[in-house]
């Protein structure tokens, strides 16, 4: 009986040693996983590295899209983000160029008030850069209503940009409407020449 008891005690001691060894083996692994989780948590709370800068042509493409979104929404502040204060505007109408953002805004707002909603589709955009100067050309189709009737015009725009403080700003906008040979809107319902907002 004492041998049996000794065997049992020996077995119990062996189990305790085995448990202690397992605890020692598992603890560093759990600790390492915990540290790994904490390390991941620490890096996620740190600000992300800034995204790499876009190539100039891609940045300009996006800027034109955002400027035209502001144009369609009637959001003057959104548009102004992409225009220099001393910008010049030339329209397809025979009128003097507008000089300065502050002179353009009232004209834009007056013209836009004639069109309750508008859709402007841009296509065939070409963008060129040379140092801190760039230019873009595109065609556009403008759809809206005027005096309750459908109104559509097409045209083209050339924008000249200058890079100021890391941002491209439009310093010149030349927009011309292409006059169709047959007017899609009867003359009595068409707005006066040059009355459509300049995209």
N, C-alpha and C positions, 0 to 999 in steps of 0.2 A: 504494500500500500504506500509506503514511503517512496518507493521508486516511481510509482504512478504519480504521486504528488510532485516529485522532482521533475518528471517528464512534463507534467502540466505547467509547472512553474517555468520550466525551460521554454516551453511553447509560448507561454504568455510573455515572457521576456523577449522572445524572438519576434512576436507580433508587435510589441512596443517598439522594438528597434526598427522593424520594417516600416511601421507607421512614421517614426521619426525621420527615417531616410526619405520616405515619400514626401513628407512635409518639406524637408529641406530641398528636394528636387523640384517640387511643384512651386514653392514660394518664389524663387527667382523668376520662373516663367510667368507667373501671375503678375509679379511686380513689373517685369519687363513690358507685359501687355498693358498694364495700368499706366506706366510711364509713356508708352507709345500713344495711348489714348490721350493722356494729358498733353503730350507734345503736339498732337494733332489739334487738340482744343486750343492750345496756345497759338498755333499758327493761324487758326481760323479767326481768332479775335484780332489778329494783326491786320492792318489794312492791306488789301491786295496790291500787288505791284501794278503800276500804271500800265494800261494797254499800250502796245507799241503804236507809234504814230502811223496814221494812214498815209499812203502815198498821196501827193498833192492832187493828182487828178481824181482819185476816189473821194478825197475830202471835198473837193470842189463840186463833184457830182452830188454828194449828199447835201452840201450847203445850198445848191440850186433847188433841190427838191424841198428842203425845209423852207426856203424863202417863198417858193411857189405855194406851199401849204398855207403859210401865213397870208399870202395874197388871196387865196380862195376863201379863207376863213374871215377875212377882213381884219386880221390881227396885225395892226400897225407895228406894235412892239416886237412881235416875232419877226416881221420883215426887216425892221431896223437893225436887228442883230447882224444882218448880212450886208448892210449898206453903210458906206462911209458917210459922214455928215456932209461932206462937200461933193457928193455924187452929182453927176449930170444925167439928165434924161432927154432922149430924143425920141419923138413919136413919128408915126407914119403920116400924121396930119401936118399940113403946112402951117407950123406955128413955131415960135422961138423955143429953144431948148429950156428945160427947167434946170436951175442950178441950186443944189442944196436939198437935203432931206426935208427940211422944214417947209420948203416951197412945194415939194412933191406931195406931201401928206394930204393937204386940203383938196388938191386936184383928184388924187386917188379916192378919197372918201366921197367926194361929190359924184365921181363917175361910178363908183361901186354902189351907191345908193339906188341907182337905176336898175340894178340887177340883184333881185332878192337872193338868188342862189346861183352858183356858177361851178362849172367843171372845166378845168384846164388840163389838157393832155399834152405832155411834152414828148417829142421824139427826135431822133437823129441828132443827138447831142454830140458835139465835138469839143474837146477841151485841150488847150495847149498851155504849157507853162514855160517860163524863161526867167530863172532867178526868182525875184519877188514880184513878178508881173505874170498874169495869166489872162487868157481870154477864152470864152465859151460861146458857141453858136448852137442854136436849136430851133426847131420848128414847133409850133404849137397850134392846137385846136381849142377854141373857146366856145362853150355851150352854156346858154342861160335862157332866160325869158326877158322880154322887154315889152312893156305895156300888155302883159298877159299872153304874148305870142312867143313861140320859140325863136331863139336868136342864136346864130352860129357864125363865127368868123375864124379865119385861119391867118397865120402870120409867122414871122420869124423874129428872133431876138439875138442880139450880140451883147454879151456882158464883158466888161474889162475889170479885172481884179487887181488889187495891190495887197501884198502881204504886210500887215501891220501888227507888230507884237505877237507874231505866231499865228494870227488869224487872217484869213482871206476876206477882204471886204470889196464889195462892188463899188467901183468908182465911176463907172459909165454904163448906162443901159440904153441901147438903141433898139426899139421895138417898132416893127412895121407890120401893118395888116396887109394881107394880100387881097386885093380887091377882085372879087370874082367877076367874070364877064356877064353873068346873069345873077342879079341880086336874089338871095334866098328869102329875103324879107321885103314885102312891098315897101316902096319909098316912104309912104306916110307913116309906117310903123317902125321904120329903122331909126336908131338914134343918130344924131348928127355925127358927121365924120369926126373921128378921133375921140368919141365919147365913151367907147369901151375902155375899161381899165387897162393899163399897160402891164402885161405880165412880165 
